[in-house]
């Protein structure tokens, strides 16, 4: 099978990408509007992109005439927080994907406990074992027929980690962490079998 994306409709391309590029980590991104409304939404077009400086990226699709609340808030304030999603939080994460009015907060809608951040204004999810406070350092609009997407990169300025997840040598205990990843459609994944493969010398 050979596919030329420009010959497919948007829905088919989306299904291919989200079904083939798997598993994808989920960035649960918190922002705050200029009016003080706290927003929280999950993004699976998300990843770490640099260690020097430590940088995270998420990409939010746009409607034809506007950015999503998350990208709009991040660009207006220059700040966001990425909370990592674990097995015990997956239901609440899913609740925050519901389309609610911009003047309402997903923290309130999904009854999510929050904690104040240390450096930035957006709240963090209190029960998330890992949260990254970020300052926007770059953004790029990807043009598209349906509004395209907004890719936002943020430098990590503070990390909150549950003490049981990372030891004094900064090694992660995956059995304690229990991260969730996104597959296609309504499918998600837990960590499965693991194996060791040392990098070629």
N, C-alpha and C positions, 0 to 999 in steps of 0.2 A: 504494500500500500504506500503510495506517495501522495502527499497532501499539500496543496498550495493554499495557505491560510486565507488569502484574499478572495478565494472562490467559495469560502464557507460563510455562513451567517455567524453573527457574534456568539450565539448560544452554543453552537457546535465547537467553535474555537475555544471558548471558555471550558467546555466539558473536556476537550482534549488536554488542555494545559493542566487543569486541576486534577485530571485523572492520571496523567503521565509524570508530572513533576511532583513526586511523592517520596516519602512523607514530608510535610512542611511544618516547621514550628509555628506556633501561634503567638503572635504578639498582642497582648491585651492592652490597648493603648488608652491612657487617660490624658485628657486635656481639660483646659478650662477656657471658657469664652471670655471676651472682653467685658461681658456683663456679669461674669461670675458664675455661670452655669457649668457644672462639672460633667464632662462627657466621658464615656467609657465604651469602647467598641473593640471587637476582636478582628485581627487581620492575619491571614495566612500567607499573604504576599509580604513576607517579613523575614529578616535574617540579620546576623552580624556581618559586617562588611570590612572592618578594619580593626587592628589592635593598636595601631599607631597613627592617629589617636584612636582610642576605643570608640567604635562607631556602630550604631544600629541603623537599619533602614526599614521603613514600611511603605507600602504603596496602597493608596485608596482610589477606587474608581470614582469618576465624577459623573454627575448627570449632565445633560447637554448644556445647562445654564449655570451650574453651581458646583463648588467643591463640597465634599462631605463635611459634616461638622468637625470631625477629627482633624482633617487636613487644614480646614479653614482656621480652626483654633490654634493649631500648632504654628501656622504661618503668621498669624496675627500676634501671638504672644511670644513665639520663639522657644517654646518649651513643651515637653511631653514626658510621660512616664510609661515605660513598657513593663507590664507585669507578666510573668510567665505562668502559663496555665498548667495545672496539675489535675490528677484524677478527681480529687475532692472538690475541685472548682469548676469542672466542665459544665455542669448544669447551669450554674450562675453565669458563666461565660456565654453560654448559648442564649440566655435570657437577654443579655445586653446587645444581641444582634437584632433585636426587634426594632422596627422603625417607629420611633416615638418623636414628638415635636422637639424642635431645637431648644425650646425654652425649658424643657424638662431634663432631669438628670437621670442617667442610667443607674447611678449609684442608688438613687431613691427608688426607681422603678423596679430594679431587681433585688432591692434590699441587701445591698452589698456593704459590709463594714469597710470603713476606710481609715487611713492614717495620713497625717500630714507629711509631706516630703520635707527633705532637709534643705535643699538648694533651690528647687523650682516650686512654682505655685500649684500645678496639678496634683491632686491627691494620688495616693497609691492604694492598691487593694490590700487591706490589712492582713488578710489571710493568704496572700500570695507568698510563697516561700522565697521568691526572687523578684526584685523590682529594680529597674534601671531608671534613674533620673537623667533626662537628656536635654541638651540645648541644641536647637536647630542650627546646622552649619551649612546646609545646602538643600535645595529643592529643585525638582525638574518636572515640568508638565509634559506628559506623553500624549501627543495629539491623537485623537481617534474620532470616528464617525459618531459614536455615542457619548462623547464627552471626554474620552480618554481616561488617563489616570494621573494622579499626583504622587510622585515619589519623593519622600522626605527622609533626609539623613540627619541623625542627631548624635552629637558627641556625648558619651556617658560621663556625667560629672559626679555621680554618686551611685553606689550599688548597695542595696539592702538584701542580705542573705540570711536565711534561717541557719543558725549555728550547726544544726545536725546535718546539713547538706554538704558543706565544704569544710575540710579539715585544715590544719595549720599549714599544710603544704599546698593548699588550694586545689586539692583533688576532690572531685564531686562524687558523692555516694548516690548512684542512680536508683538504688532500691528505696532510698528515703525520698529522693526528689520526685520520682514518678511523673515525668512530664507527659503531656498529651500532644499528639501531632494530628494534622488535618490530612485527610485523603480526599476523595471526590464525593460530591453530593453530601449526604448526611453521614458519611463514614469517617470515623476517627480511629486513631491507633494508639495503643500503649507500647512501651518498649518491649521488644521480643527477644529472641536469642541474640547474643552478642559474641563476637570473636575478636581476636587480637591479630593485627597485621602490621608489623613494624615497617616504617618507611624505608624505601630502598636507599642504600648508601652510595 
